[in-house]
Amino acid sequence: MALVRRAFAAKKRDDAVFLFRQMLRMRPQPSVVQFTKLLNSVVKMKHFFKHGYEPDVTTFTTLIKGLFLDDRVTEAEQFFKKLLALRLCEPNEVTILTVINGLCKAGHTLTAYDLLGLFEKTSFKPDVYSYNTVIDSLCKDRLVDDALQLLAKMIDKGISPDIVTYNSMLQGLCNFGRWKDAKGLITQMVNHKNIPLDTVTCNALIDGYSLVGQIDKARKLLDSMPGRGLKPSIISYNSLINGYCKKGKVEEAWRLFLEVPQKGLDYNVVNYNTMLQGLFRAGRCVDGLKISKDMQAQQLIPDLVTYNTLFNGLCMNKRIAEAFSFLHIMEQKGINPDITTYSVLIHGLCKAGKLEIARNIFNGLPSKGLQPNVSIYTTIIGSLCQKRLVDQTKSLLIEMEKSGCAPNSATYEVIIKELLKRNELSEAKTFLDEMRRRGLLLNSTKAMNINLGVVAC
């Protein structure tokens, strides 16, 4: 690229900064290597503040944005704090939002939260956009109470929340089923702030109702949207379809699924994945396989979630051979199976009594760059116990520990359950004592049965 070559050849600091800004605007952007070279040349200019050169707030904001884009989050934060400490320039709203947004996107939400607190003690005043960014990030990090506190502070500072603020908060509250707080927020939003519900608000509420099983309320809200001047989105439908499936109302989910094109909406991969999960959970393998074919006819490309859903559904219904045929298709299409894929397959094989095949897959995981998780270990251990392979069970427990994967209560429970079936109370008691030493809890009834010497099945 001509601009990139000019950038590397730039000698003057004005030219370097100008070209750096140009690179940020380029689409597609230059490679990380090219970008970093120029960024380093700008940041490391020893004489940047000498000879009367005075960079402005736009220059500093551009540099900070560049550091964040280059994943140099700590440097960006330190650079910004140095600007404040040395009073090199007066940050404006764009500067503050750049820093807050960069920190939140990098997962440093609490640092961004602390910065807002720091700003409150200075003359630098964040605007509603900065507060919205942190509130949204807190909610996504499941720190809903912190988000509520920040919302209260924001209002106390005289900064009025907007629809974006409320939508982020409502989604966070609905995800936790906190309807009392959500209703209070809606009242504040509609009655006190005169902000009407929009499609995003309705989507959050539909999703929330669906998550807690209040499907009728979710459907009523969906049906009321056109009367409010709002058009339901594909997200609206998917949330309700998911709710129906989780309640076992697959027919209702299916009817709603078929409504989607009639409403002028296009299906996406998420819709199909949701419907697949519902059909397989209901044992409707034929219908599940049918819509997986229909999905491709719609020119939608199955993703990893699609394949994992197929594997899980087929294995649950003891159709292991078909699951493996999809594994080969998946690999041919260049989609790499993840640990969830193998966990589902191993569980299905063990349930079908095919322990040796499951162990071969298990033993091959490290060569694929995957580490068995506690669920996989527990599945294999459970099958070993069922076959009375006690020594192999103990060896696998030791291997599990060495790999850094500590057994959990479920791991011990499958062992103890099998020992109890064979009336091996002394051995079961040994494992129970080990659980206690580790601070793991066991179902109280099972623990009582062991202590009383009663065989539990």
C-alpha positions as CSV (number, residue, x, y, z in Angstrom):
1,M,0.0,0.0,0.0
2,A,1.4,3.4,-1.0
3,L,0.1,5.1,2.2
4,V,1.8,2.5,4.4
5,R,5.1,2.9,2.6
6,R,4.9,6.6,3.0
7,A,4.2,6.1,6.7
8,F,7.3,4.1,7.2
9,A,9.3,6.7,5.3
10,A,7.9,9.6,7.3
11,K,10.5,11.6,9.1
12,K,8.6,14.6,10.4
13,R,6.5,14.1,13.5
14,D,3.6,16.0,12.0
15,D,3.6,13.6,9.0
16,A,3.9,10.5,11.1
17,V,1.0,11.4,13.3
18,F,-1.1,12.4,10.2
19,L,-0.3,9.2,8.5
20,F,-1.1,7.2,11.6
21,R,-4.5,8.8,11.7
22,Q,-5.0,7.9,8.1
23,M,-4.1,4.3,8.7
24,L,-6.7,4.1,11.5
25,R,-9.4,5.2,8.9
26,M,-8.2,2.8,6.2
27,R,-10.6,-0.1,5.1
28,P,-9.3,-2.7,5.2
29,Q,-6.8,-1.6,7.9
30,P,-3.1,-2.4,7.4
31,S,-1.6,-5.5,8.9
32,V,-0.8,-5.5,12.6
33,V,2.9,-5.6,11.8
34,Q,2.7,-2.5,9.6
35,F,0.4,-0.7,12.0
36,T,2.6,-1.5,15.0
37,K,5.8,-0.2,13.3
38,L,4.3,3.3,12.7
39,L,2.6,3.3,16.2
40,N,6.0,2.6,17.8
41,S,7.7,5.3,15.8
42,V,5.1,7.9,17.0
43,V,4.9,6.8,20.6
44,K,8.7,6.6,21.0
45,M,9.6,10.0,19.6
46,K,12.0,11.3,22.2
47,H,11.7,14.9,20.9
48,F,7.9,14.8,20.6
49,F,7.4,17.6,23.2
50,K,10.6,19.5,22.3
51,H,11.3,22.3,19.9
52,G,8.0,23.9,20.5
53,Y,5.8,21.1,19.1
54,E,2.5,20.9,21.1
55,P,0.3,17.9,20.2
56,D,-3.4,18.5,20.6
57,V,-6.1,16.4,22.2
58,T,-6.9,14.8,18.9
59,T,-3.3,13.5,18.5
60,F,-3.3,12.0,22.0
61,T,-6.7,10.4,21.4
62,T,-5.5,8.9,18.2
63,L,-2.4,7.4,19.9
64,I,-4.5,6.0,22.7
65,K,-6.9,4.4,20.2
66,G,-4.0,3.0,18.3
67,L,-2.6,1.3,21.4
68,F,-5.9,-0.3,22.2
69,L,-6.3,-1.5,18.6
70,D,-2.8,-3.1,18.9
71,D,-3.9,-4.9,22.1
72,R,-1.5,-2.8,24.2
73,V,-4.1,-2.1,26.8
74,T,-1.8,-1.5,29.8
75,E,0.3,1.0,27.8
76,A,-2.9,2.8,26.7
77,E,-4.1,3.1,30.3
78,Q,-0.7,4.2,31.6
79,F,-0.3,6.7,28.7
80,F,-3.7,8.2,29.5
81,K,-3.0,8.5,33.2
82,K,0.3,10.2,32.4
83,L,-1.6,12.7,30.3
84,L,-3.8,13.5,33.3
85,A,-1.0,13.5,35.8
86,L,1.3,15.8,33.8
87,R,-1.7,17.9,32.5
88,L,-0.3,17.6,28.9
89,C,-3.8,18.2,27.5
90,E,-7.4,18.5,28.5
91,P,-9.2,15.2,27.6
92,N,-12.4,15.7,25.8
93,E,-15.5,13.5,25.7
94,V,-14.0,11.5,22.7
95,T,-10.8,10.9,24.6
96,I,-12.6,9.6,27.7
97,L,-15.0,7.4,25.6
98,T,-12.0,6.0,23.7
99,V,-10.3,4.9,26.9
100,I,-13.5,3.6,28.5
101,N,-14.5,1.7,25.4
102,G,-11.0,0.3,24.9
103,L,-10.8,-1.0,28.5
104,C,-14.3,-2.6,28.4
105,K,-13.7,-4.3,25.0
106,A,-10.4,-5.7,26.4
107,G,-12.3,-7.1,29.4
108,H,-10.9,-4.5,31.9
109,T,-14.4,-3.4,33.0
110,L,-13.6,-2.8,36.6
111,T,-10.6,-0.6,35.6
112,A,-13.0,1.4,33.4
113,Y,-15.4,1.6,36.4
114,D,-12.6,2.9,38.6
115,L,-11.7,5.5,36.0
116,L,-15.3,6.9,36.0
117,G,-14.9,7.3,39.8
118,L,-11.6,9.1,39.2
119,F,-13.2,11.5,36.7
120,E,-15.9,12.3,39.3
121,K,-13.2,14.0,41.4
122,T,-11.8,16.1,38.5
123,S,-13.0,18.6,36.0
124,F,-13.2,15.9,33.3
125,K,-16.8,14.9,32.9
126,P,-17.7,11.6,31.2
127,D,-21.0,11.8,29.2
128,V,-23.9,9.3,28.9
129,Y,-22.0,7.3,26.2
130,S,-19.1,6.6,28.6
131,Y,-21.5,5.5,31.4
132,N,-23.5,3.4,28.9
133,T,-20.3,1.6,27.8
134,V,-19.4,0.6,31.4
135,I,-22.9,-0.3,32.4
136,D,-23.3,-2.6,29.4
137,S,-19.9,-4.2,30.1
138,L,-20.8,-4.7,33.8
139,C,-24.1,-6.4,32.9
140,K,-22.3,-8.7,30.4
141,D,-19.8,-9.6,33.1
142,R,-22.8,-10.5,35.4
143,L,-22.0,-7.6,37.7
144,V,-25.6,-6.3,37.7
145,D,-25.6,-4.8,41.2
146,D,-22.5,-2.7,40.3
147,A,-24.3,-1.6,37.1
148,L,-27.3,-0.5,39.1
149,Q,-25.1,1.4,41.5
150,L,-23.4,3.1,38.6
151,L,-26.8,4.0,37.1
152,A,-27.8,5.6,40.4
153,K,-24.5,7.6,40.5
154,M,-25.1,8.7,36.9
155,I,-28.5,10.1,37.7
156,D,-27.2,11.8,40.8
157,K,-24.6,13.5,38.6
158,G,-27.4,15.0,36.5
159,I,-26.6,12.7,33.5
160,S,-29.9,11.4,32.1
161,P,-30.0,7.7,31.1
162,D,-31.1,7.1,27.5
163,I,-32.7,4.0,25.9
164,V,-29.3,2.4,25.5
165,T,-28.7,2.6,29.3
166,Y,-32.0,1.1,30.1
167,N,-31.8,-1.7,27.5
168,S,-28.4,-2.8,28.9
169,M,-29.7,-2.8,32.4
170,L,-32.9,-4.6,31.5
171,Q,-31.0,-7.3,29.7
172,G,-28.7,-7.8,32.7
173,L,-31.6,-8.0,35.1
174,C,-33.7,-10.3,33.0
175,N,-30.8,-12.7,32.6
176,F,-31.0,-13.1,36.4
177,G,-34.8,-13.3,36.5
178,R,-34.9,-10.1,38.6
179,W,-38.3,-9.0,37.6
180,K,-39.0,-6.7,40.5
181,D,-35.9,-4.6,39.6
182,A,-36.7,-4.8,35.9
183,K,-40.3,-3.6,36.4
184,G,-39.1,-0.7,38.5
185,L,-36.7,0.2,35.8
186,I,-39.3,0.1,33.1
187,T,-41.6,2.3,35.3
188,Q,-38.7,4.8,35.7
189,M,-37.9,4.7,32.0
190,V,-41.5,5.1,30.6
191,N,-43.3,7.1,33.3
192,H,-40.5,9.3,34.7
193,K,-38.1,9.7,31.8
194,N,-40.7,9.5,29.0
195,I,-38.6,7.0,27.1
196,P,-40.8,4.5,25.1
197,L,-39.9,0.9,24.7
198,D,-38.1,0.0,21.5
199,T,-37.4,-3.3,19.8
200,V,-34.3,-4.0,21.8
201,T,-36.2,-3.4,25.1
202,C,-38.9,-5.8,24.0
203,N,-36.3,-8.4,23.0
204,A,-34.7,-8.2,26.4
205,L,-38.1,-8.7,28.1
206,I,-39.1,-11.5,25.8
207,D,-35.8,-13.2,26.5
208,G,-36.2,-12.7,30.2
209,Y,-39.8,-14.0,30.3
210,S,-38.7,-17.0,28.3
211,L,-35.7,-17.8,30.5
212,V,-37.9,-18.0,33.6
213,G,-40.6,-20.0,31.8
214,Q,-43.2,-17.2,31.6
215,I,-43.9,-18.1,27.9
216,D,-47.4,-16.7,27.8
217,K,-46.2,-13.2,28.8
218,A,-43.4,-13.4,26.3
219,R,-45.8,-14.3,23.5
220,K,-48.2,-11.6,24.6
221,L,-45.4,-9.0,24.4
222,L,-44.3,-10.2,21.0
223,D,-47.8,-10.0,19.6
224,S,-48.2,-6.5,21.1
225,M,-45.1,-5.1,19.4
226,P,-46.8,-4.1,16.0
227,G,-49.5,-2.1,18.0
228,R,-46.6,-0.2,19.6
229,G,-45.3,0.7,16.2
230,L,-42.4,-1.8,16.6
231,K,-41.5,-4.6,14.3
232,P,-40.3,-7.9,16.0
233,S,-36.8,-8.9,15.0
234,I,-35.4,-12.3,14.4
235,I,-33.9,-12.0,17.9
236,S,-37.5,-11.6,19.3
237,Y,-38.6,-14.8,17.6
238,N,-35.5,-16.8,18.6
239,S,-35.9,-15.9,22.3
240,L,-39.5,-17.1,22.3
241,I,-38.7,-20.3,20.3
242,N,-36.0,-21.0,22.8
243,G,-38.4,-20.5,25.7
244,Y,-41.0,-22.9,24.1
245,C,-38.3,-25.5,23.5
246,K,-37.1,-25.3,27.1
247,K,-40.6,-25.8,28.4
248,G,-41.0,-28.9,26.2
249,K,-43.6,-27.1,24.0
250,V,-41.8,-28.1,20.8
251,E,-45.0,-27.9,18.6
252,E,-45.5,-24.3,19.6
253,A,-41.9,-23.6,19.0
254,W,-42.2,-25.2,15.5
255,R,-45.2,-23.2,14.6
256,L,-43.5,-20.0,15.6
257,F,-40.4,-21.0,13.7
258,L,-42.5,-21.4,10.6
259,E,-43.9,-17.9,11.1
260,V,-40.5,-16.3,10.6
261,P,-40.5,-16.0,6.8
262,Q,-44.2,-15.0,6.8
263,K,-43.2,-11.9,8.9
264,G,-40.6,-10.8,6.3
265,L,-37.7,-12.0,8.4
266,D,-34.8,-14.2,7.3
267,Y,-33.7,-17.3,9.3
268,N,-30.2,-17.3,10.7
269,V,-28.0,-20.1,12.0
270,V,-29.0,-19.3,15.6
271,N,-32.7,-20.0,14.8
272,Y,-31.9,-23.4,13.4
273,N,-29.6,-24.3,16.3
274,T,-32.3,-23.4,18.8
275,M,-34.9,-25.4,16.9
276,L,-32.5,-28.3,16.5
277,Q,-31.9,-28.4,20.3
278,G,-35.6,-28.5,21.0
279,L,-36.4,-31.2,18.5
280,F,-33.6,-33.5,19.7
281,R,-34.4,-32.9,23.3
282,A,-38.0,-34.1,22.5
283,G,-36.5,-37.2,20.8
284,R,-37.6,-36.1,17.4
285,C,-34.4,-37.1,15.6
286,V,-36.0,-37.4,12.1
287,D,-37.3,-33.8,12.3
288,G,-34.0,-32.6,13.6
289,L,-32.1,-34.2,10.7
290,K,-34.6,-32.8,8.3
291,I,-34.2,-29.2,9.3
292,S,-30.4,-29.6,9.4
293,K,-30.7,-30.4,5.7
294,D,-33.2,-27.5,5.2
295,M,-30.7,-25.2,6.8
296,Q,-28.2,-25.8,4.1
297,A,-30.9,-25.5,1.5
298,Q,-31.4,-22.0,2.9
299,Q,-27.7,-21.4,2.2
300,L,-26.9,-21.1,5.9
301,I,-23.6,-22.6,6.8
302,P,-23.8,-24.9,9.9
303,D,-21.3,-23.7,12.7
304,L,-19.7,-25.5,15.6
305,V,-22.8,-25.1,17.7
306,T,-24.9,-26.7,15.0
307,Y,-22.7,-29.8,14.8
308,N,-22.4,-30.1,18.6
309,T,-26.2,-29.9,18.8
310,L,-26.4,-32.7,16.2
311,F,-23.9,-34.8,18.1
312,N,-25.6,-34.3,21.4
313,G,-29.1,-35.1,19.9
314,L,-28.0,-38.2,18.0
315,C,-26.0,-39.6,21.0
316,M,-28.9,-38.9,23.4
317,N,-31.0,-41.0,21.1
318,K,-28.3,-43.7,20.7
319,R,-27.6,-43.0,17.1
320,I,-23.8,-43.1,17.5
321,A,-22.9,-44.1,13.9
322,E,-24.8,-41.1,12.5
323,A,-23.0,-38.8,15.0
324,F,-19.6,-40.0,13.7
325,S,-20.7,-39.5,10.1
326,F,-21.4,-35.8,10.9
327,L,-18.0,-35.6,12.6
328,H,-16.3,-36.6,9.3
329,I,-18.5,-34.0,7.4
330,M,-17.6,-31.4,9.9
331,E,-13.8,-32.0,9.6
332,Q,-14.1,-32.1,5.8
333,K,-15.6,-28.6,5.9
334,G,-12.7,-27.3,8.0
335,I,-14.6,-26.9,11.2
336,N,-12.4,-28.1,14.1
337,P,-14.2,-30.1,16.8
338,D,-13.8,-28.6,20.3
339,I,-13.7,-30.2,23.7
340,T,-17.6,-30.0,23.9
341,T,-17.7,-32.1,20.7
342,Y,-15.6,-34.8,22.1
343,S,-17.3,-34.6,25.5
344,V,-20.6,-35.3,23.9
345,L,-19.2,-38.2,21.8
346,I,-17.4,-39.8,24.7
347,H,-20.5,-39.6,26.8
348,G,-22.6,-41.1,24.1
349,L,-20.1,-44.0,23.5
350,C,-19.9,-44.8,27.2
351,K,-23.7,-44.7,27.6
352,A,-23.8,-47.2,24.7
353,G,-21.3,-49.5,26.4
354,K,-18.5,-48.7,23.9
355,L,-15.9,-47.9,26.5
356,E,-12.8,-48.9,24.4
357,I,-13.8,-46.5,21.5
358,A,-14.4,-43.8,24.0
359,R,-11.0,-44.3,25.6
360,N,-9.3,-44.2,22.2
361,I,-10.9,-40.8,21.6
362,F,-10.0,-39.7,25.1
363,N,-6.4,-40.8,24.7
364,G,-6.1,-38.9,21.4
365,L,-7.3,-35.5,22.8
366,P,-3.8,-34.2,23.7
367,S,-2.6,-34.8,20.2
368,K,-5.4,-32.5,19.0
369,G,-4.3,-29.8,21.4
370,L,-7.3,-30.4,23.7
371,Q,-7.2,-31.1,27.4
372,P,-9.9,-33.4,28.9
373,N,-12.2,-31.6,31.3
374,V,-13.7,-32.8,34.5
375,S,-16.9,-33.9,32.7
376,I,-15.0,-36.2,30.3
377,Y,-12.9,-37.7,33.1
378,T,-16.0,-38.3,35.2
379,T,-17.7,-40.0,32.2
380,I,-14.8,-42.4,31.6
381,I,-14.4,-43.0,35.4
382,G,-18.1,-43.9,35.7
383,S,-17.8,-46.4,32.9
384,L,-14.7,-48.0,34.4
385,C,-16.5,-48.3,37.7
386,Q,-19.5,-50.0,36.0
387,K,-17.1,-52.6,34.6
388,R,-15.5,-53.0,38.0
389,L,-12.1,-51.8,36.8
390,V,-11.1,-50.3,40.2
391,D,-7.4,-50.1,39.6
392,Q,-7.9,-48.3,36.3
393,T,-10.3,-46.0,38.0
394,K,-7.7,-45.1,40.7
395,S,-5.0,-44.6,38.0
396,L,-7.2,-42.3,36.0
397,L,-8.0,-40.3,39.2
398,I,-4.2,-39.8,39.7
399,E,-3.7,-38.9,36.1
400,M,-6.6,-36.4,36.3
401,E,-4.9,-34.7,39.3
402,K,-1.5,-34.6,37.6
403,S,-3.1,-32.9,34.5
404,G,-4.4,-30.1,36.8
405,C,-8.0,-31.2,36.5
406,A,-9.3,-31.7,40.0
407,P,-12.2,-34.2,40.5
408,N,-15.5,-32.7,41.6
409,S,-18.4,-34.0,43.7
410,A,-19.9,-35.6,40.6
411,T,-16.7,-37.6,40.0
412,Y,-16.7,-39.0,43.5
413,E,-20.5,-39.7,43.4
414,V,-20.3,-41.9,40.3
415,I,-17.6,-44.0,42.0
416,I,-19.4,-44.2,45.3
417,K,-22.7,-45.1,43.6
418,E,-21.1,-48.1,41.9
419,L,-19.3,-49.2,45.0
420,L,-22.6,-49.1,46.9
421,K,-24.3,-51.2,44.3
422,R,-21.7,-53.9,44.9
423,N,-22.0,-53.5,48.7
424,E,-18.3,-52.4,49.0
425,L,-19.0,-50.1,51.9
426,S,-15.5,-49.8,53.2
427,E,-14.2,-48.7,49.8
428,A,-17.1,-46.3,49.4
429,K,-16.3,-44.8,52.9
430,T,-12.7,-44.2,51.8
431,F,-13.9,-42.1,48.8
432,L,-16.4,-40.3,51.0
433,D,-13.6,-39.4,53.5
434,E,-11.6,-38.1,50.5
435,M,-14.5,-35.9,49.5
436,R,-14.8,-34.5,52.9
437,R,-11.1,-33.7,53.0
438,R,-11.5,-31.8,49.8
439,G,-14.5,-29.9,51.0
440,L,-16.8,-31.4,48.4
441,L,-20.4,-32.0,49.3
442,L,-22.3,-35.3,48.7
443,N,-26.0,-35.8,48.5
444,S,-27.0,-36.1,52.2
445,T,-29.1,-39.3,51.7
446,K,-26.1,-41.1,50.1
447,A,-23.8,-40.0,52.8
448,M,-26.3,-41.2,55.5
449,N,-26.7,-44.6,53.7
450,I,-22.9,-45.1,53.7
451,N,-22.6,-44.2,57.4
452,L,-25.4,-46.5,58.3
453,G,-24.1,-49.3,56.2
454,V,-27.2,-49.3,54.0
455,V,-26.8,-50.3,50.4
456,A,-28.1,-47.6,48.1
457,C,-28.9,-48.3,44.5
